[in-house]
Amino acid sequence: FEKLLNARERPLCATCHKDQVTEFMKGSVHTPIKQGQCTSCHEVHGSANASLLVRDGNELCLGCHKEHAERMKSASVHDPFAKGACLDCHKPHNSPFPNQLAAPEGRLCQLCHPAEEPKYVEAHNGIPIKGTKCTQCHDPHASNNKKLLRKVTHQPFAEGSCEMCHLVDSPTPQVVRAAGGKLCAMCHKDHPRKDDKVVHKPVEDRNCTACHVPHASNQKGLLAAPASELCSTCHAPLVERGQHSKSAHPMKTDKVVCSSCHTPHSSNEEHLLVNGPIRTCINCHQTASHGHPLGEDRLDPRTGKAITCVTCHDPHGTAF
């Protein structure tokens, strides 16, 4: 073992800290704990910091969570994050709650921001927020929007026009004016397009919130998650095949996502393709100007169907 240790790091620490190590492996576990890397955070011989930490406050956490470092410069920064008090919201080793939160999300936020406090009642137009997930609208770390609102906001929400969707003057102001997609269709009348033959199942079911959030998101189009992650919630086998294939369709940038080839709402093309099985491919593969026969008038002798790019290529991934 490295550094002349007489055992691997976690088993070695567990010779004295057995109960802690056993307990720390339960629930949502901090990655260094999962990987048995106690010394990522703790100095084993001595430290000027409490609990033998290698660094203190944000300096320790941002050593690994570098994606948050730049966010300290945002226009609106959550006070605990700004002060380096990550442990106000997170447990350092593990937690029964996602992301090692110190309590269930709604309850955690309201320890500092009581839902019944008049300023919060007024800010939400009297709509009850107790027990709700605050991070559906607010970024828990930092944002360039006021009140830590996420990057993209639904227009009625941004304008404070809650009455567009909610029965704000009723005894139950949190109730919406219509169920599911019927509510969305009051404004968004263009989905699905009238003449399209193929409709995405959530759109057909009028289940808009399967993909979109109603108030605010960090994703374009108010998506509930980054595009590939969102699609994998239903289409996991296809996404996993691409991830584990020897040859996979590249989807490594924001410019190449599922919706580069598939329309998310409706289409006149099979598999919700944006422009048919040939033109969809040449949108990106413009060098494919070889002379192999393609098109409706070129039939595959094995199947009798038109020869397209996917006659020979699997667009998601293969073992070859």
matplotlib code that plots the C-alpha trace (Angstrom):
import matplotlib.pyplot as plt

x = [0.0, 1.0, 2.9, 3.8, 0.3, -0.4, -4.0, -6.2, -7.4, -11.0, -10.2, -7.3, -9.5, -12.2, -9.8, -10.6, -13.6, -15.6, -19.0, -18.6, -17.4, -20.3, -22.9, -21.4, -22.1, -25.9, -28.2, -26.9, -23.1, -20.4, -18.3, -14.9, -16.6, -17.9, -14.4, -12.8, -10.8, -11.0, -7.8, -9.5, -11.0, -9.1, -5.4, -4.5, -1.6, -2.6, -4.3, -5.0, -8.7, -11.4, -12.0, -8.5, -9.9, -7.3, -8.8, -11.6, -15.1, -15.7, -12.0, -12.3, -15.6, -14.7, -11.4, -13.5, -16.7, -14.9, -18.0, -19.4, -16.3, -17.2, -20.7, -19.5, -19.3, -23.0, -25.3, -27.3, -25.5, -27.2, -25.9, -24.6, -22.8, -21.2, -20.0, -18.6, -21.2, -21.9, -22.7, -25.7, -27.5, -25.4, -24.0, -20.3, -20.4, -23.9, -27.6, -30.9, -31.8, -30.6, -27.4, -26.5, -29.1, -29.4, -33.2, -35.9, -35.7, -38.9, -38.3, -34.6, -35.2, -38.0, -35.7, -34.4, -37.2, -40.5, -43.3, -45.8, -43.7, -45.5, -42.8, -42.7, -46.5, -46.6, -43.7, -45.7, -49.0, -50.6, -50.2, -49.2, -45.6, -45.2, -43.7, -43.0, -39.6, -38.1, -35.4, -38.0, -37.8, -34.7, -31.1, -29.8, -26.3, -26.2, -28.0, -27.7, -31.4, -32.9, -34.1, -31.9, -34.4, -33.2, -32.0, -35.1, -38.5, -42.0, -43.3, -46.4, -44.3, -41.6, -44.3, -46.0, -49.2, -50.0, -53.7, -52.9, -52.6, -53.8, -57.2, -55.6, -58.9, -60.3, -59.9, -57.4, -55.1, -52.6, -55.1, -54.7, -57.4, -57.4, -55.9, -52.5, -51.9, -55.3, -53.9, -50.8, -52.9, -54.7, -51.5, -49.4, -51.9, -49.2, -48.3, -48.9, -49.0, -52.4, -51.3, -48.5, -49.0, -46.6, -47.0, -44.7, -46.5, -46.3, -47.8, -50.5, -51.3, -51.3, -48.6, -46.4, -44.8, -43.2, -40.6, -41.2, -41.4, -44.0, -42.1, -38.3, -35.4, -31.8, -32.5, -33.6, -37.3, -38.0, -36.9, -37.0, -33.4, -30.6, -31.9, -30.0, -30.7, -34.3, -34.8, -33.1, -35.9, -38.1, -35.6, -32.9, -32.1, -31.3, -29.1, -27.3, -26.6, -24.9, -22.9, -21.7, -21.3, -17.9, -19.2, -21.6, -23.3, -21.5, -23.6, -20.9, -21.9, -24.9, -25.3, -25.8, -28.6, -31.6, -33.6, -30.9, -32.5, -35.9, -38.6, -39.8, -43.5, -44.7, -43.5, -44.7, -41.7, -41.3, -39.6, -40.3, -37.3, -36.9, -36.6, -36.8, -34.2, -31.9, -32.1, -31.9, -28.5, -27.1, -28.0, -24.7, -23.0, -22.8, -19.7, -21.9, -21.9, -20.9, -22.7, -24.4, -28.0, -30.5, -34.1, -37.7, -36.9, -34.0, -35.4, -33.5, -33.7, -33.8, -36.8, -38.4, -38.1, -36.4, -32.7, -31.7, -28.7, -30.2, -30.3, -26.6, -26.0, -27.6, -27.8, -27.6, -24.7, -23.3, -20.7, -18.8]
y = [0.0, 3.6, 5.5, 2.3, 1.8, -1.6, -1.7, 0.1, 3.5, 2.8, -0.6, 1.1, 3.9, 1.4, -0.4, 2.5, 4.1, 1.0, 2.2, 5.5, 3.9, 1.4, 4.2, 6.5, 3.9, 4.2, 6.4, 9.1, 8.8, 11.4, 10.2, 10.2, 7.9, 5.6, 5.4, 4.9, 8.1, 9.5, 11.6, 13.6, 15.6, 14.6, 15.0, 11.9, 13.3, 16.8, 19.9, 23.5, 22.8, 21.1, 17.4, 17.2, 18.7, 19.4, 22.8, 24.8, 25.9, 26.5, 26.0, 22.3, 21.7, 23.7, 21.8, 19.0, 20.9, 23.3, 23.8, 26.0, 28.1, 30.5, 30.8, 32.7, 35.7, 35.5, 38.5, 36.5, 34.1, 32.0, 33.3, 29.9, 29.2, 32.7, 32.2, 28.8, 27.1, 24.1, 22.0, 24.3, 22.3, 19.2, 16.4, 15.7, 11.9, 10.6, 11.4, 9.6, 12.4, 13.1, 15.1, 14.5, 17.1, 17.6, 17.3, 16.8, 19.6, 21.5, 21.3, 22.2, 25.5, 26.5, 26.2, 29.6, 30.7, 30.0, 29.6, 31.3, 34.5, 37.4, 38.4, 34.9, 34.7, 38.0, 37.0, 33.9, 35.9, 34.1, 30.6, 28.2, 26.9, 24.9, 21.5, 22.4, 21.9, 25.3, 24.3, 23.8, 27.6, 28.7, 27.7, 26.7, 28.0, 31.1, 32.7, 35.8, 36.4, 38.1, 35.9, 33.1, 32.3, 29.8, 30.9, 30.3, 31.4, 30.8, 34.2, 34.3, 33.3, 35.9, 38.6, 37.5, 36.7, 33.6, 34.0, 32.9, 29.3, 29.4, 30.1, 32.8, 34.3, 31.0, 29.3, 27.0, 29.3, 26.6, 24.7, 25.3, 26.3, 23.1, 19.7, 18.7, 19.7, 21.3, 24.1, 24.5, 24.4, 27.6, 29.4, 26.8, 25.8, 24.7, 21.3, 18.9, 20.5, 19.9, 17.9, 15.8, 12.1, 11.0, 12.5, 12.0, 9.9, 12.6, 15.1, 12.7, 12.1, 15.9, 15.3, 18.4, 18.2, 14.8, 16.9, 20.6, 22.3, 25.0, 27.8, 27.9, 25.8, 26.0, 24.3, 25.9, 25.4, 24.9, 21.3, 19.4, 18.1, 18.4, 16.9, 13.6, 13.0, 13.8, 11.5, 8.7, 8.7, 6.9, 5.8, 4.5, 1.4, 3.5, 6.0, 3.2, 1.3, 4.4, 4.8, 1.2, 0.7, 0.4, 2.8, 5.4, 8.4, 11.4, 13.3, 15.2, 18.8, 21.0, 21.2, 17.4, 16.1, 13.8, 16.7, 17.2, 14.2, 13.9, 16.5, 16.4, 17.1, 15.8, 15.1, 13.7, 11.4, 8.0, 7.9, 11.7, 12.4, 16.1, 15.7, 12.1, 9.3, 10.7, 14.5, 14.2, 12.6, 15.0, 17.9, 17.1, 14.6, 16.9, 15.1, 12.1, 12.8, 9.4, 7.5, 4.8, 4.6, 6.1, 7.2, 6.1, 4.8, 2.6, -0.4, -2.8, -6.2, -7.9, -5.9, -4.1, -0.9, 2.3, 2.5, 5.1, 5.8, 3.5, 0.6, 0.1, 2.3, 2.1, 5.8, 5.0, 2.6, -0.8, -3.3, -2.8]
z = [0.0, -0.5, 2.2, 4.0, 5.3, 6.6, 5.1, 2.7, 3.9, 5.0, 6.7, 8.4, 9.8, 10.7, 13.1, 15.5, 13.9, 13.1, 14.2, 12.3, 9.1, 9.2, 9.8, 7.1, 4.4, 4.8, 2.7, 0.5, 0.9, 0.2, -2.8, -0.8, 1.8, -1.0, -2.4, 1.0, 0.8, 4.4, 3.8, 1.1, 3.9, 7.0, 7.9, 9.9, 11.9, 12.9, 11.7, 12.7, 11.8, 13.8, 13.3, 11.7, 8.5, 5.8, 5.0, 6.5, 5.3, 1.6, 0.9, 1.7, -0.1, -3.2, -3.5, -5.1, -6.0, -8.3, -10.4, -7.6, -7.1, -10.0, -8.7, -5.7, -8.1, -8.9, -8.3, -5.7, -3.4, -0.6, 2.7, 4.1, 0.8, 0.8, 4.4, 3.8, 5.9, 3.7, 6.8, 7.5, 4.7, 4.1, 6.2, 5.5, 5.5, 4.7, 5.2, 4.7, 2.3, -1.3, -1.8, 1.9, 3.0, 6.7, 6.6, 4.0, 1.5, 2.3, 6.0, 5.7, 3.9, 6.3, 9.3, 8.2, 5.9, 7.8, 5.3, 7.6, 7.9, 6.3, 3.9, 2.4, 2.2, 0.4, -1.9, -3.0, -3.5, -0.6, -2.2, 0.6, 0.3, 3.5, 2.7, -1.0, -2.6, -2.7, -5.1, -7.8, -8.2, -6.2, -6.7, -3.3, -4.0, -6.2, -9.2, -11.3, -10.8, -7.8, -4.9, -6.1, -8.8, -11.4, -14.8, -16.9, -15.5, -16.9, -18.0, -15.8, -12.8, -13.6, -13.9, -10.7, -12.6, -10.6, -11.5, -15.1, -13.7, -10.1, -8.5, -6.4, -5.2, -4.0, -0.5, -2.2, -4.2, -4.9, -7.1, -10.8, -13.2, -15.2, -15.0, -16.6, -20.2, -20.4, -18.3, -20.5, -23.7, -22.6, -23.8, -25.6, -28.4, -30.8, -29.2, -30.7, -34.2, -35.8, -38.8, -37.2, -37.3, -34.6, -31.1, -28.1, -25.5, -22.7, -25.1, -26.2, -22.5, -21.9, -19.2, -19.9, -16.4, -17.4, -19.1, -18.0, -14.7, -14.3, -12.6, -13.0, -14.2, -15.0, -18.3, -21.6, -22.3, -18.5, -18.8, -15.6, -16.1, -18.7, -22.0, -22.1, -18.4, -18.9, -21.8, -20.0, -17.3, -19.9, -22.6, -20.3, -22.4, -25.5, -23.5, -21.7, -24.9, -26.3, -23.1, -23.2, -26.9, -28.6, -31.3, -30.1, -31.6, -30.1, -27.6, -25.7, -26.1, -25.5, -29.3, -29.8, -27.7, -28.2, -29.7, -32.4, -34.1, -32.5, -32.0, -28.4, -29.1, -32.5, -36.0, -39.3, -39.3, -37.8, -34.3, -34.0, -36.3, -37.1, -40.9, -42.0, -41.8, -44.4, -44.0, -40.2, -40.6, -43.2, -41.0, -39.2, -41.6, -44.5, -45.9, -46.6, -50.3, -51.4, -54.2, -52.2, -53.3, -50.8, -50.9, -51.5, -55.0, -53.7, -52.0, -49.7, -51.4, -47.9, -46.5, -49.5, -47.5, -48.7, -48.1, -45.6, -43.3, -40.6, -43.1, -42.3, -39.2, -35.7, -34.6, -30.9, -30.6, -31.6, -30.6, -33.8]

ax = plt.figure().add_subplot(projection="3d")
ax.plot(x, y, z, "-o")
ax.set_aspect("equal")
plt.show()
